Amino acid sequence: MEKFLSFDDIQKSLENGETSVTTIVNYYLQNIQTKAHLNAFVEVYTESAMEQAALVDQKISEGKAGRLAGMVIGIKDVLVYKDHEVNASSNILKGFVSQFTATAVQRLIDEDAVIIGRLNCDEFGMGSSNENSCHGKTLNAADETRVPGGSSGGSAVAVQANLCTVSLGTDTGGSVRQPAAFTGLVGIKPTYSRVSRWGLIAYASSFDTIGIFSRNVRDNALVMEIMAGHDNFDSTSSKKPVPPYSELLHFDKRVKIAYLRETIESPALQSEIKKNTLALLEKLKNEGHEVEEVEFPLLKYVLPTYYILTTAEASSNLSRFDGVKYGYRTSGVNSLENMYKKTRSEGFGEEVKRRIMLGTFVLSASYYDAYFTKAQKVRRLIKEFTENLLNKFDYIIMPTTPSTAFKFGEHSNDPVAMYLEDLFTVQASVSGVPAISIPNGIDEKGLPVGIQIIANSFKEAELYAFADYLMDINKP
């Protein structure tokens, strides 16, 4: 029988003296070994995790343990951890060892969480299926012939398969919410700037956020309240105070909810997802909430805007990987220019090269105004439209994804079909507002279905409380 399915379980066992942090870490290490074929972890920190566990056990015995004592966390392979390798699942960073720890990770360690390993992902966070990793694909534990979603697929499967208590992923356009939907988990993208990006290997700096996977809302909220807040190392991090999210989950009011007609009527939407979404909206009406259909005429512009801007930022951010200072460097070249070309050609995967080239194209002198400048203007329109909706309504609800988990290779030769997997998640990313995906039943194949809730900026407390309430009223 599986145990330690929530942090509450862990805390009760520790308080009753029924277990120790060392035992808990051993339990997860055995699970990781048993389910190694899922390829969720690219490296397991067995030695350092056991050392951390022993230290936390000592603190518990002295009554000095932090709030996360007993929580075991996996981190996506784009978050740095001092004296441990990180390579963004890319050959270009193979063998790179970090000299410092990401602020978000350090804050969890400071509260006595144990970091158990780094998790597989699409290279540099670019992908929707976890098929673009130099470490190979991660398998969805619900159906091993199907993708776990991406780019944080390894982070999702680690929690789905009970290989750690919670995990950290990153969400640029849906990379936490989409895999959460594909694996039946809770996954949040916080407000942009809510969590420090210091120590996150950048993909698109004005979109990147660090998010959390968990089995329940409470664990997610607790990790967020510890991880969030201003950081002097990140000038874009917000100075707004961080509420105690995990203590504010009580929900007992009637709210106004909008759902977007274009998402429900989208020809790309799988029939079971539509059915489950409408059923949940009906439940909310029966509970006395005001549920209203609204139009979102800008939906067709959201994906093009997102991909123009993120590829432009990626082109700039990834220019630092040139073989000069760190990471992979090609051999047998006779000029600096050839060294740059060969290093980047050999070190980057196909999807990363595709996005770098697209980004370089839209930033070029001839096309800058036609594409990049125009996309910035459209981003502003999308942001304003979304914020205006959220000033009239408490929440926006929509499916997290147009389909449930698809089979490996199904979209590999069609980048546009793959990009359409982000159709419903990019609105929150373009707007910078928080969004959470929670489970919403299964389809006829038994695959998890997700529902997405969007709230206004810095309304994570309200978002968590409503998500917890939804999970409660939506129990089978």
C-alpha positions as CSV (number, residue, x, y, z in Angstrom):
1,M,0.0,0.0,0.0
2,E,1.3,3.5,-0.9
3,K,1.9,5.8,2.0
4,F,3.1,9.4,2.4
5,L,0.6,10.7,-0.2
6,S,0.4,14.1,1.4
7,F,2.6,16.2,3.7
8,D,-0.1,15.9,6.4
9,D,0.5,12.2,6.4
10,I,4.2,12.7,6.8
11,Q,3.8,15.3,9.6
12,K,1.4,13.1,11.6
13,S,3.8,10.1,11.2
14,L,6.7,12.2,12.4
15,E,4.7,13.7,15.3
16,N,3.6,10.3,16.5
17,G,7.1,8.9,16.3
18,E,6.0,6.3,13.7
19,T,8.7,7.2,11.2
20,S,11.8,9.4,10.6
21,V,12.9,11.7,7.8
22,T,15.6,9.1,7.0
23,T,12.9,6.4,6.6
24,I,10.8,8.7,4.4
25,V,13.8,9.5,2.1
26,N,14.6,5.8,1.9
27,Y,11.0,5.1,1.0
28,Y,11.1,7.5,-1.9
29,L,14.6,6.3,-3.0
30,Q,13.2,2.7,-3.2
31,N,10.2,4.0,-5.3
32,I,12.6,5.8,-7.6
33,Q,14.6,2.7,-8.1
34,T,11.5,0.5,-8.7
35,K,10.1,3.0,-11.2
36,A,13.3,4.0,-12.9
37,H,11.9,3.0,-16.3
38,L,9.6,6.1,-16.1
39,N,12.8,8.2,-16.5
40,A,11.5,11.0,-14.3
41,F,14.8,11.6,-12.6
42,V,18.0,12.4,-14.5
43,E,20.0,12.3,-11.3
44,V,19.2,11.2,-7.8
45,Y,21.0,12.9,-4.9
46,T,21.1,9.7,-2.8
47,E,24.1,10.8,-0.7
48,S,23.2,14.4,-0.1
49,A,19.5,13.6,0.5
50,M,20.4,11.1,3.2
51,E,22.8,13.6,4.8
52,Q,20.0,16.2,4.8
53,A,17.6,13.7,6.2
54,A,19.9,12.9,9.1
55,L,20.3,16.6,9.9
56,V,16.6,17.2,9.9
57,D,16.0,14.2,12.2
58,Q,18.5,15.7,14.6
59,K,16.7,19.1,14.4
60,I,13.3,17.3,15.1
61,S,14.8,15.6,18.2
62,E,16.0,19.0,19.4
63,G,12.6,20.7,18.6
64,K,14.3,23.0,16.1
65,A,12.9,21.7,12.8
66,G,11.6,24.0,10.1
67,R,8.1,24.0,8.6
68,L,8.9,21.6,5.8
69,A,10.7,18.9,7.9
70,G,9.9,15.6,6.3
71,M,9.0,17.0,2.9
72,V,11.0,15.5,0.0
73,I,11.2,17.6,-3.1
74,G,12.4,17.0,-6.7
75,I,13.6,19.9,-8.8
76,K,13.3,20.4,-12.5
77,D,16.6,20.3,-14.4
78,V,16.6,24.0,-15.0
79,L,16.9,25.1,-11.3
80,V,20.5,25.3,-10.0
81,Y,21.5,23.6,-6.7
82,K,25.0,24.3,-5.4
83,D,27.7,21.6,-6.0
84,H,25.2,19.6,-8.1
85,E,25.1,19.2,-11.9
86,V,22.4,21.0,-13.9
87,N,22.1,20.9,-17.7
88,A,18.6,21.9,-18.7
89,S,18.3,18.5,-20.3
90,S,20.6,19.7,-23.0
91,N,23.9,18.3,-24.3
92,I,25.3,21.9,-24.4
93,L,25.4,22.0,-20.6
94,K,26.5,18.4,-20.0
95,G,28.8,18.2,-16.9
96,F,28.1,21.8,-15.7
97,V,28.1,22.0,-11.9
98,S,26.4,25.0,-10.2
99,Q,28.2,27.3,-7.8
100,F,25.1,28.5,-6.1
101,T,21.5,27.5,-5.3
102,A,18.4,29.0,-6.8
103,T,16.6,31.3,-4.3
104,A,13.3,29.3,-4.5
105,V,15.1,26.1,-3.8
106,Q,17.2,27.6,-0.9
107,R,14.1,28.9,0.8
108,L,12.7,25.4,0.9
109,I,16.0,23.9,2.2
110,D,16.0,26.6,4.9
111,E,12.7,25.2,6.2
112,D,14.3,21.7,6.2
113,A,12.9,20.2,3.0
114,V,15.1,17.5,1.5
115,I,16.1,17.8,-2.2
116,I,16.1,14.3,-3.6
117,G,17.2,14.9,-7.2
118,R,16.8,16.7,-10.5
119,L,14.0,15.9,-12.9
120,N,13.8,15.4,-16.6
121,C,12.3,18.1,-18.9
122,D,12.2,19.3,-22.5
123,E,15.5,20.9,-23.4
124,F,15.6,24.4,-21.9
125,G,11.9,24.1,-21.1
126,M,11.0,24.1,-24.8
127,G,8.3,21.5,-25.5
128,S,4.9,20.2,-24.6
129,S,5.6,16.5,-24.3
130,N,9.0,15.8,-22.6
131,E,10.2,14.3,-25.9
132,N,12.9,16.9,-26.4
133,S,15.3,15.9,-23.6
134,C,18.9,14.7,-24.1
135,H,18.1,12.2,-21.3
136,G,15.3,10.6,-23.3
137,K,11.6,10.8,-22.8
138,T,9.7,10.5,-19.5
139,L,6.7,8.1,-19.4
140,N,3.3,8.9,-18.1
141,A,2.6,6.6,-15.2
142,A,-1.2,6.5,-16.1
143,D,-0.3,5.0,-19.6
144,E,3.3,4.5,-20.4
145,T,2.6,4.7,-24.2
146,R,1.7,8.4,-23.7
147,V,3.5,11.6,-22.9
148,P,3.4,13.2,-19.5
149,G,3.2,16.7,-21.0
150,G,5.9,19.2,-21.0
151,S,8.2,20.8,-20.5
152,S,8.0,19.8,-16.8
153,G,7.1,16.2,-17.6
154,G,9.6,14.7,-15.2
155,S,8.4,16.9,-12.4
156,A,4.8,15.8,-12.9
157,V,5.6,12.1,-13.1
158,A,7.8,12.3,-10.0
159,V,4.7,13.3,-7.9
160,Q,2.2,11.2,-9.9
161,A,4.3,8.0,-9.3
162,N,4.9,9.0,-5.7
163,L,8.7,9.4,-6.1
164,C,8.7,12.6,-3.9
165,T,6.2,14.6,-1.9
166,V,6.0,17.7,-4.2
167,S,8.2,18.9,-7.1
168,L,9.2,22.1,-8.7
169,G,8.7,22.8,-12.4
170,T,8.7,26.0,-14.5
171,D,5.9,27.4,-16.5
172,T,6.6,29.7,-19.4
173,G,3.4,29.1,-21.4
174,G,1.8,26.1,-19.6
175,S,4.7,23.9,-18.7
176,V,3.4,23.2,-15.2
177,R,-0.4,23.3,-15.8
178,Q,-0.4,21.1,-19.0
179,P,1.6,18.2,-17.4
180,A,-0.4,18.5,-14.2
181,A,-3.6,18.0,-16.3
182,F,-2.0,15.0,-18.2
183,T,-1.0,13.3,-14.9
184,G,-4.0,14.2,-12.6
185,L,-2.2,16.6,-10.3
186,V,-2.5,20.1,-8.9
187,G,-0.1,22.4,-10.7
188,I,0.2,26.2,-10.3
189,K,1.7,29.0,-12.3
190,P,2.0,32.0,-9.9
191,T,1.7,35.7,-10.8
192,Y,4.8,36.7,-12.8
193,S,7.3,38.2,-10.2
194,R,5.7,36.3,-7.2
195,V,8.6,33.9,-7.0
196,S,12.3,34.8,-7.6
197,R,13.8,33.6,-10.9
198,W,17.3,33.8,-9.5
199,G,18.9,30.4,-10.3
200,L,16.5,29.5,-13.0
201,I,18.1,28.9,-16.4
202,A,16.3,31.3,-18.5
203,Y,14.1,30.5,-21.6
204,A,11.9,33.6,-21.9
205,S,12.6,36.0,-19.1
206,S,9.4,38.0,-19.2
207,F,7.3,34.8,-19.1
208,D,9.3,32.3,-16.9
209,T,7.8,31.4,-13.6
210,I,8.6,28.7,-11.0
211,G,5.6,26.5,-10.3
212,I,4.7,23.6,-8.0
213,F,3.3,20.0,-8.6
214,S,1.4,18.3,-5.7
215,R,-1.3,15.8,-5.1
216,N,-3.5,18.3,-3.1
217,V,-3.9,22.1,-2.8
218,R,-2.7,22.4,0.8
219,D,0.8,21.0,0.1
220,N,1.0,23.3,-3.0
221,A,0.0,26.4,-1.0
222,L,2.4,25.7,1.8
223,V,5.4,25.4,-0.5
224,M,4.3,28.5,-2.4
225,E,4.1,30.7,0.8
226,I,7.6,29.7,1.7
227,M,9.1,30.0,-1.8
228,A,7.5,33.3,-2.8
229,G,8.5,36.8,-1.9
230,H,11.1,39.5,-2.9
231,D,14.7,38.6,-3.6
232,N,17.5,41.1,-3.8
233,F,19.1,38.9,-6.4
234,D,16.1,39.3,-8.8
235,S,15.1,42.9,-9.5
236,T,11.9,41.7,-11.2
237,S,10.6,39.9,-8.0
238,S,7.7,41.6,-6.3
239,K,7.9,43.3,-2.9
240,K,4.3,42.6,-2.1
241,P,3.9,40.7,1.1
242,V,3.2,37.0,0.9
243,P,0.0,35.8,2.6
244,P,0.0,32.5,4.6
245,Y,-1.7,30.7,1.7
246,S,-2.0,27.3,3.5
247,E,-4.0,28.9,6.3
248,L,-6.4,30.7,4.0
249,L,-8.0,27.7,2.3
250,H,-11.5,28.1,3.9
251,F,-14.0,29.0,1.2
252,D,-17.6,29.9,2.0
253,K,-18.8,32.6,-0.3
254,R,-20.6,32.9,-3.6
255,V,-18.5,34.1,-6.5
256,K,-18.8,35.3,-10.1
257,I,-17.2,32.9,-12.7
258,A,-16.6,33.5,-16.4
259,Y,-15.9,30.8,-18.9
260,L,-14.7,31.5,-22.4
261,R,-17.1,30.5,-25.2
262,E,-14.2,30.1,-27.7
263,T,-12.5,27.5,-25.5
264,I,-15.7,25.4,-25.0
265,E,-16.6,25.6,-28.7
266,S,-13.0,25.1,-30.0
267,P,-12.9,22.3,-32.7
268,A,-9.7,21.2,-31.0
269,L,-11.4,20.4,-27.7
270,Q,-11.8,16.6,-26.9
271,S,-15.4,15.7,-26.3
272,E,-14.9,14.2,-22.9
273,I,-13.0,17.3,-21.7
274,K,-15.9,19.5,-22.9
275,K,-18.4,17.2,-21.1
276,N,-16.4,17.3,-17.8
277,T,-15.9,21.1,-18.0
278,L,-19.6,21.8,-18.6
279,A,-20.6,19.3,-15.8
280,L,-18.3,21.2,-13.3
281,L,-19.8,24.5,-14.4
282,E,-23.3,23.1,-13.8
283,K,-22.2,22.0,-10.3
284,L,-21.0,25.5,-9.6
285,K,-24.4,27.0,-10.7
286,N,-26.2,24.5,-8.5
287,E,-24.0,25.6,-5.6
288,G,-25.3,29.1,-6.1
289,H,-22.4,30.7,-7.9
290,E,-22.9,33.1,-10.8
291,V,-21.6,31.4,-13.9
292,E,-21.5,33.4,-17.2
293,E,-20.3,32.7,-20.7
294,V,-18.1,35.4,-22.1
295,E,-16.4,35.9,-25.5
296,F,-12.6,36.1,-25.9
297,P,-12.2,37.4,-29.4
298,L,-8.4,37.6,-29.0
299,L,-7.9,33.8,-28.4
300,K,-6.7,33.2,-32.0
301,Y,-3.9,35.8,-31.4
302,V,-2.7,34.4,-28.1
303,L,-0.5,31.5,-29.4
304,P,1.2,33.5,-32.2
305,T,1.9,36.4,-29.8
306,Y,3.4,34.0,-27.3
307,Y,5.6,32.1,-29.7
308,I,6.9,35.3,-31.4
309,L,7.9,36.9,-28.0
310,T,9.2,33.8,-26.3
311,T,11.3,32.7,-29.3
312,A,12.8,36.2,-29.5
313,E,13.7,36.1,-25.8
314,A,15.1,32.6,-26.2
315,S,17.3,33.7,-29.1
316,S,18.8,36.3,-26.8
317,N,19.0,34.2,-23.6
318,L,20.6,31.2,-25.3
319,S,23.3,33.2,-27.1
320,R,25.4,32.8,-24.0
321,F,25.8,29.1,-24.7
322,D,28.7,29.3,-27.2
323,G,31.4,27.0,-25.9
324,V,33.6,29.7,-24.6
325,K,33.1,29.9,-20.8
326,Y,31.2,26.8,-19.8
327,G,29.3,23.7,-21.1
328,Y,30.0,21.8,-24.2
329,R,32.7,22.8,-26.7
330,T,33.3,21.1,-30.0
331,S,36.8,19.9,-31.0
332,G,38.9,20.0,-34.1
333,V,38.0,23.5,-35.4
334,N,40.4,26.1,-36.7
335,S,38.6,29.4,-36.1
336,L,36.4,31.1,-33.4
337,E,33.5,31.4,-35.8
338,N,33.6,27.7,-36.6
339,M,33.8,26.9,-32.9
340,Y,30.6,28.9,-32.2
341,K,28.8,27.3,-35.2
342,K,29.7,23.7,-34.5
343,T,29.3,23.9,-30.7
344,R,25.8,25.3,-31.0
345,S,24.9,23.0,-33.9
346,E,26.0,19.9,-32.0
347,G,25.0,21.0,-28.5
348,F,21.4,22.1,-29.1
349,G,18.5,19.8,-30.0
350,E,16.2,20.2,-32.9
351,E,13.4,22.0,-31.1
352,V,15.8,24.5,-29.4
353,K,17.4,25.3,-32.7
354,R,14.0,25.8,-34.3
355,R,13.0,28.3,-31.7
356,I,16.4,30.1,-31.7
357,M,16.1,30.5,-35.5
358,L,12.5,31.7,-35.3
359,G,13.4,34.2,-32.6
360,T,16.4,35.5,-34.5
361,F,14.2,36.0,-37.5
362,V,11.6,38.0,-35.7
363,L,14.3,40.2,-34.1
364,S,16.1,40.9,-37.4
365,A,16.1,44.4,-38.7
366,S,13.8,43.7,-41.6
367,Y,11.1,42.0,-39.4
368,Y,11.4,43.5,-36.0
369,D,8.5,46.0,-36.4
370,A,6.4,43.6,-38.4
371,Y,6.5,40.8,-35.8
372,F,8.2,41.6,-32.5
373,T,6.9,45.1,-32.0
374,K,3.4,44.1,-33.1
375,A,3.4,41.1,-30.8
376,Q,4.3,43.3,-27.9
377,K,1.2,45.5,-28.7
378,V,-1.0,42.5,-29.0
379,R,0.3,41.2,-25.6
380,R,-0.8,44.4,-24.0
381,L,-4.3,44.0,-25.5
382,I,-4.6,40.4,-24.3
383,K,-3.3,41.5,-20.8
384,E,-5.8,44.3,-20.6
385,F,-8.7,42.2,-21.8
386,T,-7.9,39.5,-19.3
387,E,-7.5,42.0,-16.4
388,N,-10.8,43.7,-17.4
389,L,-12.6,40.3,-17.2
390,L,-11.0,39.6,-13.8
391,N,-12.2,43.0,-12.5
392,K,-15.8,41.9,-13.4
393,F,-15.4,38.2,-12.4
394,D,-13.6,36.5,-9.5
395,Y,-12.3,33.7,-11.7
396,I,-12.0,32.5,-15.3
397,I,-12.5,28.8,-15.8
398,M,-11.5,26.8,-18.9
399,P,-10.1,23.4,-19.8
400,T,-6.4,23.2,-19.1
401,T,-5.7,21.3,-22.4
402,P,-7.6,20.6,-25.6
403,S,-6.9,16.9,-25.3
404,T,-5.8,14.3,-22.7
405,A,-2.2,12.9,-22.9
406,F,-1.4,12.0,-26.5
407,K,0.8,9.1,-27.6
408,F,4.6,9.4,-28.1
409,G,5.4,10.5,-31.6
410,E,1.9,11.7,-32.4
411,H,2.9,15.3,-32.9
412,S,6.7,14.9,-33.3
413,N,6.7,15.7,-37.0
414,D,4.2,18.6,-36.8
415,P,5.5,21.5,-34.6
416,V,2.2,23.5,-35.1
417,A,0.1,20.6,-33.7
418,M,2.5,20.4,-30.8
419,Y,2.3,24.2,-30.2
420,L,-1.6,23.9,-30.2
421,E,-1.3,21.9,-27.0
422,D,-0.6,25.2,-25.2
423,L,-3.8,26.8,-26.7
424,F,-5.6,27.3,-23.3
425,T,-2.6,27.9,-21.0
426,V,-0.8,30.7,-22.8
427,Q,-3.4,33.4,-22.0
428,A,-2.4,33.5,-18.3
429,S,1.3,33.5,-19.3
430,V,0.9,36.3,-21.7
431,S,-1.1,38.3,-19.1
432,G,1.2,37.5,-16.2
433,V,-1.7,36.4,-14.0
434,P,-1.8,33.3,-11.7
435,A,-3.5,30.1,-12.9
436,I,-3.9,26.6,-11.4
437,S,-4.8,23.3,-13.0
438,I,-6.6,20.7,-10.9
439,P,-8.0,17.2,-11.8
440,N,-11.4,17.1,-13.4
441,G,-12.2,13.4,-13.9
442,I,-10.9,11.1,-16.6
443,D,-11.7,10.4,-20.2
444,E,-13.0,7.1,-21.7
445,K,-9.5,5.7,-21.8
446,G,-9.0,6.4,-18.1
447,L,-6.6,9.3,-18.8
448,P,-6.7,12.3,-16.4
449,V,-8.6,15.5,-17.4
450,G,-7.6,18.9,-16.1
451,I,-9.6,22.1,-15.4
452,Q,-7.8,25.5,-15.2
453,I,-8.7,28.4,-13.0
454,I,-7.3,31.9,-13.6
455,A,-7.4,34.8,-11.0
456,N,-6.2,38.3,-11.0
457,S,-2.6,39.2,-10.2
458,F,-1.4,38.3,-6.7
459,K,-4.7,36.6,-5.9
460,E,-3.0,33.3,-5.2
461,A,-4.7,33.0,-1.8
462,E,-8.2,33.3,-3.4
463,L,-7.1,31.0,-6.2
464,Y,-5.9,28.3,-3.8
465,A,-9.0,28.5,-1.7
466,F,-11.3,28.2,-4.7
467,A,-9.3,25.3,-6.2
468,D,-9.5,23.4,-2.9
469,Y,-13.2,24.0,-2.7
470,L,-13.6,22.8,-6.3
471,M,-11.7,19.7,-5.7
472,D,-13.9,19.0,-2.7
473,I,-17.3,19.5,-4.5
474,N,-16.0,17.6,-7.5
475,K,-15.0,14.4,-5.7
476,P,-16.4,11.3,-7.5
